[in-house]
Amino acid sequence: LYMLTEFFRRKRVLDYALLKNGSLPPAMPTTAIANRLQRIYLPPIMHFSHSGIRLSVWLLIPTGILIGMLAGFTGSGGGFITVPVLVYLFGLQPLTAVGTALVQVALAAGYGALRHGLSGNVVLPLFLIMLASSFIGAQFGSRLTRYLRGISIRLLLAVTALVAAIGIVTKVIQIGLPGTG
């Protein structure tokens, strides 16, 4: 809901800029939370010149551990956890956050996949079909980002997360009802 609210707030700002100036700004400013986190000076500090931000390593490490734990435990991580953290907490632009999250999740998921594979928790035919299908989807998705502005990616992320949250709440309610668990 926060992401959806933030999308509509930014959309109003962009609409106003377009009406007033006749053009859109190249990038929107970061969130207030991201500004506060970027001002924390707890060395060592990393400067990310491509994104124009600086962050303490001591903010990145526990965030990475938490995301890794959630990804290993639930199988999620990329779109639902990492991208919102990178955009809303750390202040990356959405396209940069998506690219960063994809590489981070691919490498971290590799370890989790290896552990699950060695433990016998992988259905090989299902895996192969899903892998081939996801390669097609990933090509489509990465090409689509060329045509989307950051604000559109924020909306897509917010709607996707909201649909997932509704699905989770529905499942929890279903499990909690007598005779359905």
Buried (B, 14 or more C-beta within 10 A) or exposed (E): EEBBEBBEEBBEBBEEBEEEEEEBEEEBEBBEEBEEBBEEEEEEBEEBEEBEBBBBEEBEEEBBEEBBEBBBEEEBBBBBBBBBBBBBBBBBBBBBBBBBBBEBBEEBBEEBBEEBEEEEEEEEEEEEEEEEEEEEEEEEEEEEBEEBBBBBBBBBBBEBBEEEEEEEEEEEEEEEEEEEE
